[in-house]
Amino acid sequence: SLDPTGGSYHQVVFRTAGTQARQAAPSRPQQSAVSTSAQPQCKLIDSKKAAGAAIQSLQESKVVAVDIEGDLRPDGTLSLVQVCGGGGDPVFVFDLLKCPDIMRMGLGKLLQTRKTVKVMHDCRQDVRALRGQFGVFVQKVFDTQAAHMMLSGSPQRVGLNELLQMYSGHENEHKASVQHRQGLWEQRPLPQKLLEYACQDVCYLHETYDTMRAVLEEKGLLDAAIHASLQNANNQHPQLQQPQQQNEQQQQQQQREKKDRKEKKEPPADGDVSIELDPLSVETARLCIPLGHPVDLRIRVINNGTRVLKMGPSKVTCDREGSYTLTHAPPKGTLLRAGDGVEQLTLSLCPVVIGLHRCEVVVRVGRTSLKQRVQVRCGDQQDDDLLKPAGPYVKRRRRVPRNEDPFTHNGTVDPPRPEGTPAKSNNVRPLPDKKIPREWAEIMIAQMAGRVLEELQEQCEGNSTIFADLLEKALFTEEARMHLDVQLYDMVGVCMRPSGRHLELEVPGLAEGRPSVIRGDWVNVTLDGGEKVRYRGRVDGVMQKTVKLAFDRSLHDKVVANKYTRLNVRFSVSRLPLRVAYQGINEVRLNTGSMQFTLFPCADTLVVRSDASVERISKINPLLNELQTQAVEHMLQWDVLFAPYVLWGPPGTGKTTTLVEFVLQAAVLRHKKVLVVAPSNSATDNIAQRLLMSPVELSPKALLRVYAYSRSHSEVPDELKGCCNWTGSEFENPSSAKMASMDIIACTLTKAGTLFNAGVRRGAFDFIVIDEASNATEPEVLGVVGPLADRDTRVILAGDHKQLGPIIHSSEAQPVLGLSMHERLMSREAYSQRADGSFDARLVTELVDSYRSHPEILQLPNEHFYDNRLRAMARPETSHSLVNWEHLPKPGFPLVFEGVDGKDERELNSPSWFNSMEATCVKEWAAKLIASGVDQKDIGVITPYHKQVQKVRMLLKAHDLGGIDVGSTEIFQGQERRVIIISTVRSTEELLDVDARHHLGFVANSRRFNVAVTRAMALLIVVGNPKVLSGDPHWGALLRKIVAGGGYVGMSLTVEEPEEEDFSDARSPSEAASADENESVLSDWDILPDFPNLRIGGPAFLSVAEGR
């Protein structure tokens, strides 16, 4: 036999661990020890256009040589992928740093296809890096390292140059001169020497492959080498076996198997017989079969062994009865010839529901039972194409080690002040700029913060000073975690685009709030590899995908002069809410006497007014019920000094209606000063709008809605634009005189806390009303109450602690900050429910008449969260308006559960999950509702993940259904819709543990469940996987209720009755901010450059530590 160069076989010497093992290999024509033959042409590919042509060229090759350069860690950053098609074709060097989209444009598909052999040298690190960074699983690898180990019979690995010399007579001439170091392959433009180095790593692998393959075939080791390559690709140690050793070990293994079968009375297996599936049903093909469209799948049984085998019976089992049918199978007794015998089975599928259709085909061949699992996507192909991942998910990681931090700097350059702003703040009282003390930083580093906070929590009862210490330390811990988390979004080596006097930066994930950036925030920037100066940039504009940043002129001019200037960008945490909270805690320390009664009201020490008496009111809103009227009267009367009044408003009970009545009674009829605040702008706007819509006409100076500088004027409701602090160009802080003249001021908690600094005196307000108080942390509430309330100010907390709580990032701070002031007070004896079921009306009113939902929708949350105290009082013309809808599975029963066996997916660098099949189901239900005359604005879609929100919005807009609101549970709290459609997303039980750890999704989060299902007035539709949801006590109960009521449709389901559940304690951990997904990717980062020897399982505090 002849090798590809035409030579005959001769002896080649392998140097292995100091010995020489001679093995046959093809000779080459006489040449020097190291060949100097011409290299193939090298082409650097750094654009999408060039990549498309290169990949198309490579797809025509049956064998390609592959290598990669860069950080080969699974969470590192690859720089180059070199691929050569052989046959004189050029070496294509794909630049992933300059054009990362190349991998999803087709390069990833090329590496994963089984049609092309990938020749690589010692592929272990390479395949692990491709899998970890891009989700690319390299298939059909021929590893020259593994092949050499087969030929040499030794586990000793050799370098690439040594191997090339052995089998091709070539070497990479730059190996010795290139010194590998951190960041070597990140240089741009790429030096010519490195380009040639990368090219020579692959250009000789084709010749080496041809030589090795010929020898392996001659010695009967080719199959073993291919198997060893597969083990290397799977990061396993390849098993080295010479032919004689193989035979002996195979005989021993066969004897052991025979003995085991004899003991277990099992028939022997039949060697190399296999089963494979037609590519149509392979999930990676992402074919979507339309409903009602029959399709045939072909399954092949192949006999690669040396014996003729007899076919036995075949059967199919599927998850939905009748969905799959085995329409053709070889008759029992059919002979499957040896060597290449093939028999075909035909499996027919006619899908009737959206989702994955799964089955298992079992074929008996000889004494072997072969199993083939089948999984087919069924639904709408156009929808699926629209929603499919834009690229493989790549977990976002910090790109550089801490000892080479690109954000290290020796000085800071700030941008100029915006035009028209004063040189100094006009605050009468400066807002304290408290930093994390060094002592507490060391406690956190030692991972003792949780234990210390727990001890303080046990000691603080009745002691406002210790309680202030507890809140402050918990806030320090939370702030540290926020600073650590934001570093996840560091951007290294990126470019900005000049835009007038600004620089524009594209921020991946901006639309999802990852990172969360608002106008007025700060961004820190350094030149990549340049001067160690930090430029602070001010965010002056936030668009869908980009932010506009104002920098000092020196940086702006650098970018204008060279648009390829590489910059390192680090986002920052807005500290204004934290500083307001720290100020409130300080005020607690300064006023321990009065705050003692505010923070720890006791039934036996209440300070009761001597002239207390309940005055009957003349109702402005005649529709107020008895409990609502009682609450307004007691809030106005203020029977107990210092102690806050709690208005507990479960879903649909008219909490906002009650607050509007109270504010109007106090401010308009009694001329009291009222401050109305809420944690969010949307909640504040809602109550301000309701005040303006009241039957009482408010005077121009009755209401002032105060917005922060960062608020966009376009986001202000039209009704409020005439009574807010907009000057015509920006939102300006009103003067203290202006605010003193107003009867009602409405703003967010953070903005309210700064009123004290703007000159508003303590005690200026008679009432401070905090709506959605159960959503706020106690330090946020104290940021308003601490500096603005005195003994003559009544604080009113309105909310529902059975719904969503505060958003907390730190697990150590969660037990403290996750407990809102509203919930903490409700757990105290003075506010608790009495034995007769009543509450002390001087301190708390629970509203129980629900005016929102159909009784069937209200029944389950009422039972699980409110001890069946709620009364369904909704108007039938609304709540019963869809009980006879033509598409209800059971007429008269307004709850639907569509079971969908979908798939959890992610894309690019977004950690958020989506489920395209559930999105299609949501679209189908929405289209049916619109066709039946339901208005789009009367439909709401709730889903727990940001990415699913985006996908559903995109799909609805594509079908002219863009008027339907889609949002997370947090967005919909406080809202209601005639119809609510819930997409639960999760279809993988194994991922529920991740959700539980990070407080994500719906499952194991009772408060999100409560909010989601209580938004619906007339119809509730749930789309989800019942196998996943049935294990949760709340979702499982809802599923069983809907099944029993006849409202279930979709995938096959077996519902088991659970053991009796106890729902008396419906509390769940606070919801983390769609930390969606904030996995613990921070555990291996260093922290505190000030304390280099100290670590905390997370990244750097940077400037948050005192003294930085």
BANU-601596 format. One record per residue (C-alpha): y, z, x. Coordinates in steps of 0.02 Angstrom, whole numbers, plus 50000, padded with zeros to 5 digits. Example, Ala and Ser with C-alpha at 12.3 -4.5 7.8 and 13.67 -1.06 7.14 Angstrom:
BEGIN
497755039050615 499475035750684 
***
This chain:
BEGIN
500005000050000 501784996750055 503355007050034 504964999749962 505544994850138 503964985050174 503244996550307 501495003950320 501025022450311 501165033350464 501255051750511 502855061850483 503055079150559 503655093350444 504345108750530 503885123650424 504145141850478 503885137750663 502295127450636 501985108850615 501045102250465 500645083750470 500655074350306 500575055850266 502205047450218 502765029150214 503505022650374 505125013250384 505614999150499 506015005150675 507705013850678 508595027850765 508235045850722 509705046150605 510105030250510 511865023250516 511575010550378 513025006850261 513365019050121 513595013749939 515375012349877 516125028849814 517165029049655 518165044449604 518205045749413 519635056549348 520115048549182 519275046049015 519425027149025 518585025949194 517265038649142 516725028248993 516405012749100 515495022849235 514355031849113 513925015449026 513425008249194 512345023249236 511445022849069 510625006449123 509755015149270 508015022449249 508275034149398 509915042549448 510285054249593 511335069549544 512255083549634 513705095049589 515075104149685 516145119149644 515825136849584 513985136149536 513945152649443 513535151149256 515285157649220 516115148349364 517075132049367 516255115849421 517365103449512 516325087749538 514745079449474 514095065349584 512905052649506 512165037049588 511135024049495 510365016549653 510044998149687 511694996049778 512685003749635 514185014449683 514155033349686 515215039549540 516095055949579 516665063649413 518165075449432 517885089049301 519425098949353 520605084449318 519675077949165 518515091349092 518195080548937 517055069149041 515565080349009 515655078748821 516115060148829 514355055448882 513995063049052 513145077948970 512105066348862 511585056549017 510995072449103 510035078048949 509165061848905 507295060448939 507445041748967 508165043749141 507425052749291 508685064149377 508345065949565 509095082249630 508845093049783 508445111349745 509135110149569 509025128649524 510855133249542 511455116249481 510515116649315 510975134849287 512825130749314 512775115649197 511875125849065 513035140849078 514695131749091 514425116648978 512865120248876 512025105148959 510135106548982 509625094149117 508005085249069 506705075249167 507145081949340 506285076549500 506695090349624 506505084449804 506395102449862 504915105949747 504085089449796 504255093449980 503485110549953 502005102049869 501785090150015 502005103250151 500955116450062 502245129550110 503495139650008 504795137150146 506325128250078 507275115450183 509085109950182 509615093050115 509995085650286 508305090650356 507425083250204 508425066950213 507955064850396 506115067450356 505985054950215 507405042450235 508055043950413 509815047550349 510915062950344 512585068750274 513695067250427 514975079650358 513775094250330 514135102750495 516025100650491 516395106450313 516565125350303 516225131350126 517475143850057 518165149549891 519225136049810 518675122349932 518245110149793 519785114249689 520985105249807 521925091049723 522135077649775 520355078749843 520335075850033 519435059950087 518245070050195 517655080250045 517475064549941 516345056850073 515375073150088 515045073149900 514545054749903 513305056850046 512445071349957 511715058949831 511785041449904 510145043550004 509155052649870 508495036449793 507655031149955 506975048749977 506305048549798 505395031949823 504605038149984 504055054949913 503385047649752 502285035349847 501515049249952 501295060849803 500395047349705 499235043649850 498775061949872 498605065149685 500035077649685 501315068449580 500935078149419 500985094549515 502665089849593 503385085149424 502775101749353 503525111049501 505175101849471 505135107749292 504855125649351 506335124049470 507415117249329 506915132449226 507295143749376 505485148449404 504605148649572 503525132949586 501665135649614 501055127049773 499295120149764 498365108249875 497095097249784 495615107649844 496515123749799 496965116449631 495165112149590 494545129449641 495895138349542 495635127149391 493775130749394 494105149449405 495365148449263 494145138549156 492785151449187 493965165549135 494495156148978 492675152548935 492245170948955 493755176048847 493295163648710 491505169848711 492105187648687 493355182548551 492155169548476 493495156048491 493125137348518 493665129748685 495305120048700 495275101448729 496355098648882 497765085948882 498005082948698 499795084148630 500845081648476 502615074748468 503905070948334 504905055448293 506695057748362 507395056348186 507075074748152 507645081248320 509135092648286 510125086448437 510155069048359 511195077048219 510625064948085 511035071047911 509905065047769 510805062647601 510165072947454 508905063747348 508625050847485 506775050447536 506385048547721 504775047047819 504505056047984 503175050148105 502135062448206 501025056248346 499475064748416 499115058948593 497535061348696 497945060748882 496305068848932 494655061548991 493605065048835 493535056748667 494075069348536 493715070248350 495155072648227 495025086948104 496025091447948 497935091447943 499085102247838 500945105647815 501815122047769 503665121947725 505035134247677 505385125647512 503885121147406 503685102447383 505095097347502 503865090047630 502295079947591 500995073747714 500835056047646 499725049147784 498515057547903 496995050747998 495395054147902 494365068847960 493165062948095 494315049448166 493965047448352 495435049148471 495015038948626 495235046048800 496685041948917 497975035148796 497285037448622 498635039248489 498505043048303 500015043848186 500395055048037 501775051947910 502775066347838 503895062647688 505445072547644 506545071047489 507925084247508 508695091747352 509785105447430 511045105547573 510465113647734 509075113347861 507365108647793 505995115947901 504115114247903 502625115948019 501255102848035 499555108748098 498305095748158 496525099848212 495935089348361 494235093648429 494265112448448 496165113248468 497455116548333 499085107548372 500695113548289 502315103648269 503855111548195 505025099848102 506855103048064 507965090447974 509805091947925 510155087147746 511845084547667 513315072647688 513315062647851 515195059247844 515575077647820 514405082147961 515215069448078 516915076748037 516375094748065 515175093348212 515665102348373 517005093448473 515995097848629 514745110748692 515295128848687 515835135448857 516115154148865 517865157848924 517865167649086 519105173149215 519115159149342 519455167949506 518875184049591 520115198349593 520345197949783 521105180549766 522125183949610 523295169049583 524525180549494 524905191149648 526775190549679 528145197949789 529575195949666 530045190949489 531275177849427 531855179649246 532515165949132 534335165449077 534775174448916 534835163948758 536585157748718 537595169748614 536585185248655 537475200448729 537175205648908 536585222648849 535635228448697 536735234148553 535515248248512 536365264948490 534795273648551 533705265048681 531885262448636 530805272248759 529805261448881 528325272948904 526945267149023 525155272949044 525205288249157 524225287449318 523205302649269 522605294749107 522245278349196 521075287649312 520195295749163 519935278549086 519305271749251 518045285849257 517535280849080 517935298249016 519275293248890 518105293648740 517485311048781 519245317948809 519855310548645 518375317948554 518775335248623 520605333648574 520095328148400 519105344248379 520585354948436 522035346648343 521745353148165 523355361348109 524225358948277 525485344648277 525785345848465 523945343248510 523845329948375 525305320648456 524405321448624 522835314648542 523745299848463 524705295948623 523145295748732 522215285248605 523685273248604 523665272548795 521825267948786 522125254648654 523565247048752 522505246048908 521155236648813 522445224648741 523085220748915 521315218048976 520875206748830 522395195448849 521875191049027 520405181848951 521645167948914 522285165949092 522615147749134 522435142749317 523055126549394 523815119049235 525305107549213 526805109149098 527835095249021 529745095649030 530555095848857 532435096848872 532895113648945 531145120048909 529425117548982 528035113948857 526295120948884 524735115848789 523715131448748 521885129448696 521485140648547 523315143148499 522995137848319 521645151248305 522775164848375 521825165248540 522965170248620 524175176648490 525905170348540 527525172448442 529325168148475 530105180548595 528505184448689 528435183548879 527325173148992 527075176049179 526885160749290 526545158049476 526415141949576 524595137849610 524355139749797 526225140649825 527555153849850 527125171349791 528505172349661 528215176749479 529255167249352 529445175549184 529535163449039 530195167248866 529315159348717 530675150248619 529535140048506 527735139948446 526955123848380 525175119948325 524485117148501 525945120048619 527275132948659 529045129948722 529505141148867 531205145048944 531155148049134 532385150049273 533155133349324 532275133649493 530535132349415 531125119949284 531795108449421 530165109449519 529165103549368 530415089749328 530335083549508 528425083749509 527545082949342 525885087049429 526505104149485 525045116149461 525455132949382 524495148849345 524905156049173 524585173649109 525055178648933 525705196048895 525505208948759 527025211948651 527445230148685 528755232148549 527535239148418 526805250648550 528505256948605 528985260448424 527365270148401 527665280148562 529405284348498 528675290848335 527445301848429 528875309048533 529795313248372 528275322948313 528385333648470 530255336448444 530045341448260 528415351148260 529005362948124 529275350447984 527965338148048 526655351848037 526745351247847 526825332247845 525285329647954 524205344147894 524575348347712 523475362847653 523185367447472 523645385747503 525205382447610 526065368547514 527965370147510 528305368547324 530065365647260 530685380047154 531545368247031 530045356647018 529775349146846 529145332346787 530485321546709 529885308346587 530525291146631 531135276846526 529985262846586 530755246746652 529055238246640 528385242346466 526615237346518 526375252246635 524835262346588 524735281346583 524155283946763 525445271846832 526815280646737 526195297646797 526225291646977 528035285246961 528615301646883 527825312547017 528465301647157 530225302847087 530125321547054 529455326347226 528625342647179 528015346747356 529135345947510 528585337447672 526865332347611 526685313347586 526245306847414 524705295647409 524535281547283 522715275947288 522595258547216 520845250647208 520735231747180 521695225147031 522345242046972 524195237546986 524705246847142 526115234647181 526685234847000 526795253747010 527775253147174 529005240447103 529315251546952 529595266647065 530805257547183 531835251047036 531855268146953 532415276547115 533645263747184 534375255447030 534335269046898 534535284247011 535525276347155 534355282847290 534135274547460 532395267147477 531555259847632 530065248747586 528905244247729 527175236647756 526125232347910 526335213447887 527705201247839 526655194147698 526415211247617 528265215347637 528785198547565 527625201147417 528405217347361 530175210747395 529825195447287 529125206447149 530715216847153 531785201247130 530685195446984 530895211846889 531835212246723 533205222546806 534535211646885 534845217447063 536615217047131 536955207347294 536965223447392 535425230647311 534095222547424 534095217547607 532525209747681 532635212547870 531635200447979 531285201548165 532005189048289 530285181248312 530115176148129 530295157748088 531565154047951 530385141047878 529115154847842 530335164747734 530015162647546 531425153347460 531775168047344 532155179347493 533245167647596 534805173547504 534515191947535 533915192547716 534745194647887 534815175947929 536485171248008 536255152447995 535475150548167 534395166048194 533885182848123 535135195848181 534985214748176 536125220948036 537405233948082 537095252048035 538575250947915 537805235747829 536145244547808 536975260447745 537775250547605 536115243647540 535065252247407 533415244547460 532915238847634 531255229947657 530455226247826 528865228047925 528325244448002 528805238948178 530525232848124 530805248748024 530455259148178 531875250548272 533145254448135 533315271748212 533795263748378 535035252248289 535995267448228 535195272248062 535255291148055 533805302648016 533765306547831 534735290747784 533375286247659 532865296847511 531175288247500 530105279047628 528775268547539 527365262147648 526325248947559 524575244447623 524635260747721 522745260647746 522975245047855 524125254047977 523705265648120 524425283148110 525565280248263 526285264948172 526685275548019 527415289348127 528495276248215 529455275448050 529215292847978 529525302248142 531305296348179 531925292448000 531225306147886 531915323647869 531515337647749 532435328547607 531505312147632 529945308847530 528585298247610 527455288147496 525835280547560 525085266947450 523435258447485 521555258947469 520545266547611 518965258347542 519675241447593 520185234847765 520775247547892 521825245848050 521385232848182 520795241848339 520225233748503 519625248848602 517975256848556 518545273148635 520155273748533 519345267748371 518805284948304 520615290748318 521665275448281 520415267748161 520725282148041 522335278147949 523505292047894 523115287047714 521245289547739 521435305347844 522495313747711 521275308647573 519905317847668 520905334147666 520565347247534 522305346247458 522065327647420 520215327647378 519445325147208 519135341147113 517495346247033 518105339646865 518475322546942 520375324546941 521625325047085 523165335847116 524465324947030 525845332347138 525065324147291 523975309547238 523625297547096 522105286347088 522355271046980 520735266646890 521155253146762 520725236446845 521655221646770 520925208046882 519085203946871 517725199846745 516645215446716 515135207346800 516165204046958 516875221646960 515245230646925 514485230747100 516035235947202 516395249047070 514665256347092 514625255347283 516395260947327 517235269747179 515835280047099 515975269746939 517715276846902 518555259746880 518775252646706 518745233746678 520365230346582 520695212046627 521325200346491 519845190146425 520865174046420 520875174846611 519335184746662 518185175546540 518975158346557 517505150846655 515995159346577 515515143046493 515875131646641 514645117146636 514065119546816 513595137946801 511725140446833 511725153146692 513065150946556 513985167246522 513635174146697 515145170746813 514285174146979 513425160947085 512465162347249 511995146047336 510695149047470 510965137847621 509865137247775 511255132047893 511585133648077 512785144748175 513815133848292 515255135348414 516275122548510 517245120548672 517965137248730 518185145048557 517035160048531 517235158748342 515765153048236 515635139848102 514295132847987 514575114647939 513245114647801 514055129347714 515735120347728 514985105347638 514345116747499 516085124447482 516825107047465 515545102247332 515935117647225 517805115047245 517655096747191 516675101747035 517995114646989 519435102447010 518495089346907 518325102446769 520205105246762 520415120546875 522035119546974 521885119447164 523075134147181 521895144447072 520475142847200 520305152847359 519025151247499 518645166747603 517665166047765 517605178847907 517785167248058 519345157848114 518375142248161 517555141247990 519285142947912 519855127948015 518315117547976 518395120847788 520265116847784 519935100647877 518545095547760 519495099847600 521025090347662 519935075147700 519385075247517 521145077647444 520825096047410 522115102647533 522995113047401 521585125847404 521975141347507 520715145147644 520815160947748 519985176347818 519705192547724 521245199947807 522325185747741 521685187847562 521875206847552 523105210547413 522895193147336 521875186647190 521275169747129 520475163746969 519015157247074 518455163847244 517195154547352 516475164647497 515665156447648 514725169847747 514305158047894 512915167947974 511185159747973 510415168148126 509785185848106 509805188848294 511705186848297 511985200848171 511855213748310 513315205148399 514335205748239 513935224048213 514465228648391 516125219548376 516455222648190 516385204048150 515885194247997 515375201547830 513665208947865 513665227547909 515515228247867 515675235947695 517565235047687 517615216347714 516285214647580 517335225047459 518915214947489 518035198047481 517115200447316 518555209047226 519805194647245 518985184447105 519645185346928 518495173746828 517175166446947 516395171747111 515365159247212 514465164947370 513785152247494 512625159547626 510895162047696 509985174547585 508695178347720 510095184847831 511135193547697 509725202047602 509515215247738 511285221947712 511385235347576 512935227947493 512555209347510 510735212647468 511255221647308 512425207347261 511045194647294 509805204047185 511105205747047 511455187047048 509605182447054 509255194146908 510725186746812 510115168946839 511525163446953 510515158847108 510315140847170 509845133047336 508495136547464 506875145047415 507005163747405 505895178847387 506905194347343 506115211147378 506735227047296 507375238847431 507185257447442 508505266647344 510165265647435 511485279247445 513225271847430 514165288147420 514915285347593 515525267447599 516545269747758 516335257147898 517145255448068 518885247948075 518925229348080 519255222248253 520465207648255 519265193648231 518825199348400 517825185348325 517265185448425 517905195048572 516275197148665 516205209348810 516585196048938 517745208049027 516455219949097 516435213049274 518295211749308 519215222849431 520685233149374 522205242049436 522805233749596 523725250149628 522065259449637 520895247149728 519465259449741 519405263349556 518515253349422 518365253549233 517145241949145 518545229449116 519965219449193 521635224249267 522975234849186 524245225649293 525975232149251 525445244149114 525065258149236 526505269249282 527275265149451 526785246749449 
***
